[in-house]
Amino acid sequence: MKLLLLGFGNFGTQFFDVLLLSSRYWFPSFHVMVAGRRLEYIQQRTQLAICAAHQLGLSPEVSYAMLDLWNEEQIATLLWSFQPDVIFTTATMLPSSAITRLPSPLAEKLKTAGAGPWLPWSLVLQYKLMRAVQQTGLHPLVLIGASPDNAPAVLAKGGLTPTTGVGNAGNLVPALRRAAAAQLHLSAEQVEIYFVGHNHVVHRLRTLGTPGDAPYHLSVRVDAQDVTPRLNQAALFQQIPSMVREYTQILSASSAVAVLENLWKKQGHLFHAPGANGLPGAYPFRATANGVEVVLPPGLSLQEAIRLNVEGQKRDGIERIEQDGTIWFSADRMQPLTEVLGYQCRRLPLTELEGRAQELYQRFCQVAEKDGKSAEGAKE
Ligand SMILES: NC(=O)c1ccc[n+]([C@@H]2O[C@H](COP(=O)([O-])OP(=O)(O)OC[C@H]3O[C@@H](n4cnc5c(N)ncnc54)[C@H](OP(=O)(O)O)[C@@H]3O)[C@@H](O)[C@H]2O)c1
């Protein structure tokens, strides 16, 4: 397997670590190329994981390349020369968590916006990547780490569907499984979870331990029998933050490795992922010969599952996505960005994505440099 890893910040490096250190079990033979703008840093940081892998008796094949994801020609050239089977990207101009580096009143205000309005920062780099993939005529599997509940749904409308997202709901399922198993006095391995929901509800469950009025579907099955009515869901959800609230990105990293393994080995195991096949939000999936298919529990239609996720997407700040990929952001979620950064964007056609992403970045940097940490500091 030849894997191209793009985005080597917090998430990308932890994915790389988990991949290398668990490769004995998943991928006995693979070549990872890490590509990005800071080649010296990439070389240094990859050496750390390679040395850790050596401790475990592993000798992973790793290479590096200079790549700026703003440059579609450069991406296409790299794709041609490396011919990856799989691309995993966590690249973003800034993660939305960068707002926590602003002074507290500004950060608190911006937190009320949710994740949706920051979508251009990751989407623009994914858009360029997918256009370059299309240009080469190659057909690698493409896994999306940044904004996986929202971005693939936009890319799909633009005819640039990635294979799947990773993380988010996928990060929640191990905790749901363990909490359900504890209530049922079973082992986690005996319990099967079917969860449908957007990152909006996932975030609530992870941090607050309650979905509030956010839409979701949870079915718990044991030996193919629905045992959901036997569970106290409120008590189950309350346990979630104690397990995953303070997570580092190791959960997302292991979710990405698990999705990669499922896709590569075409295992029939159930896994949870956001954004697969360009759908909004997250669903249970199974890998097929050609990609992935949604696997829903009896009684839940795909139409209803999509409706739940579209509702979640609205609460995340994305009112709707038009057939050509034009995004409509909710006025109330955009308001905090207007107040703090002077940024206003209700309608975003893909043709304006680059300019609006740059504008949002520049406005954020101006405020960060004036009142908080610089953009570089905000990345730490
Ligand atoms: N799915 C999940 O469960 C999950 C979990 C955690 C995080 N996330 C999301 O994943 C994304 C990444 O988070 P993070 O904490 O890893 O962010 P980060 O530390 O800021 O990493 C972003 C990476 O993108 C790279 N990048 C930016 N512009 C680039 C360009 N033009 N060309 C090439 N590379 C470029 C950066 O490289 P430079 O060093 O060159 O700037 C950096 O390596 C965020 O959107 C975050 O919200 C998702």
The ligand as an SDF file (V2000), in Angstrom:
LIG
                    3D

 48 52  0  0  0  0  0  0  0  0999 V2000
  -11.9210   14.0840   12.2570 N   0  0  0  0  0  0  0  0  0  0  0  0
  -11.5470   14.2520   13.5120 C   0  0  0  0  0  0  0  0  0  0  0  0
  -11.9280   13.4890   14.4100 O   0  0  0  0  0  0  0  0  0  0  0  0
  -10.6160   15.3630   13.8470 C   0  0  0  0  0  0  0  0  0  0  0  0
   -9.8550   15.3240   15.0040 C   0  0  0  0  0  0  0  0  0  0  0  0
   -8.9420   16.3340   15.2550 C   0  0  0  0  0  0  0  0  0  0  0  0
   -8.8250   17.3810   14.3650 C   0  0  0  0  0  0  0  0  0  0  0  0
   -9.6170   17.4110   13.2810 N   0  0  0  0  0  0  0  0  0  0  0  0
   -9.5060   18.4800   12.2980 C   0  0  0  0  0  0  0  0  0  0  0  0
   -8.3480   18.1970   11.5240 O   0  0  0  0  0  0  0  0  0  0  0  0
   -7.7780   19.4120   11.0530 C   0  0  0  0  0  0  0  0  0  0  0  0
   -6.3020   19.4440   11.4260 C   0  0  0  0  0  0  0  0  0  0  0  0
   -6.1800   19.6630   12.8130 O   0  0  0  0  0  0  0  0  0  0  0  0
   -4.7340   19.8620   13.4480 P   0  0  0  0  0  0  0  0  0  0  0  0
   -4.9540   20.0950   14.8870 O   0  0  0  0  0  0  0  0  0  0  0  0
   -3.8420   18.7660   13.0000 O   0  0  0  0  0  0  0  0  0  0  0  0
   -4.2780   21.2210   12.7410 O   0  0  0  0  0  0  0  0  0  0  0  0
   -2.7930   21.7500   12.5440 P   0  0  0  0  0  0  0  0  0  0  0  0
   -1.9360   21.2270   13.6490 O   0  0  0  0  0  0  0  0  0  0  0  0
   -2.8770   23.2180   12.3200 O   0  0  0  0  0  0  0  0  0  0  0  0
   -2.3120   21.0300   11.1830 O   0  0  0  0  0  0  0  0  0  0  0  0
   -2.7040   21.5110    9.9310 C   0  0  0  0  0  0  0  0  0  0  0  0
   -1.6920   21.0370    8.9060 C   0  0  0  0  0  0  0  0  0  0  0  0
   -2.1010   21.5020    7.6170 O   0  0  0  0  0  0  0  0  0  0  0  0
   -0.9300   21.9090    6.9260 C   0  0  0  0  0  0  0  0  0  0  0  0
   -1.1820   22.8730    5.8670 N   0  0  0  0  0  0  0  0  0  0  0  0
   -1.8090   24.0640    5.9510 C   0  0  0  0  0  0  0  0  0  0  0  0
   -1.7730   24.6810    4.7600 N   0  0  0  0  0  0  0  0  0  0  0  0
   -1.1000   23.8650    3.9080 C   0  0  0  0  0  0  0  0  0  0  0  0
   -0.7260   23.9700    2.5450 C   0  0  0  0  0  0  0  0  0  0  0  0
   -1.0420   25.0390    1.7990 N   0  0  0  0  0  0  0  0  0  0  0  0
   -0.0180   22.9530    1.9980 N   0  0  0  0  0  0  0  0  0  0  0  0
    0.3170   21.8740    2.7270 C   0  0  0  0  0  0  0  0  0  0  0  0
   -0.0150   21.7100    4.0200 N   0  0  0  0  0  0  0  0  0  0  0  0
   -0.7180   22.7040    4.6010 C   0  0  0  0  0  0  0  0  0  0  0  0
   -0.0910   22.5410    8.0130 C   0  0  0  0  0  0  0  0  0  0  0  0
    1.2340   22.6130    7.5460 O   0  0  0  0  0  0  0  0  0  0  0  0
    2.1960   23.9080    7.7930 P   0  0  0  0  0  0  0  0  0  0  0  0
    3.0340   23.4870    8.9400 O   0  0  0  0  0  0  0  0  0  0  0  0
    2.9320   24.0330    6.5230 O   0  0  0  0  0  0  0  0  0  0  0  0
    1.3080   25.0850    8.0960 O   0  0  0  0  0  0  0  0  0  0  0  0
   -0.2840   21.5650    9.1580 C   0  0  0  0  0  0  0  0  0  0  0  0
    0.6270   20.5060    9.0410 O   0  0  0  0  0  0  0  0  0  0  0  0
   -8.6090   20.5320   11.6990 C   0  0  0  0  0  0  0  0  0  0  0  0
   -9.5900   20.9440   10.7880 O   0  0  0  0  0  0  0  0  0  0  0  0
   -9.2590   19.8590   12.8770 C   0  0  0  0  0  0  0  0  0  0  0  0
  -10.4600   20.4970   13.2820 O   0  0  0  0  0  0  0  0  0  0  0  0
  -10.4890   16.4320   12.9870 C   0  0  0  0  0  0  0  0  0  0  0  0
  1  2  1  0
  2  3  2  0
  2  4  1  0
  4  5  1  0
  4 48  2  0
  5  6  2  0
  6  7  1  0
  7  8  2  0
  8  9  1  0
  8 48  1  0
  9 10  1  0
  9 46  1  0
 10 11  1  0
 11 12  1  0
 11 44  1  0
 12 13  1  0
 13 14  1  0
 14 15  2  0
 14 16  1  0
 14 17  1  0
 17 18  1  0
 18 19  2  0
 18 20  1  0
 18 21  1  0
 21 22  1  0
 22 23  1  0
 23 24  1  0
 23 42  1  0
 24 25  1  0
 25 26  1  0
 25 36  1  0
 26 27  1  0
 26 35  1  0
 27 28  2  0
 28 29  1  0
 29 30  1  0
 29 35  2  0
 30 31  1  0
 30 32  2  0
 32 33  1  0
 33 34  2  0
 34 35  1  0
 36 37  1  0
 36 42  1  0
 37 38  1  0
 38 39  2  0
 38 40  1  0
 38 41  1  0
 42 43  1  0
 44 45  1  0
 44 46  1  0
 46 47  1  0
M  CHG  2   8   1  16  -1
M  END
$$$$
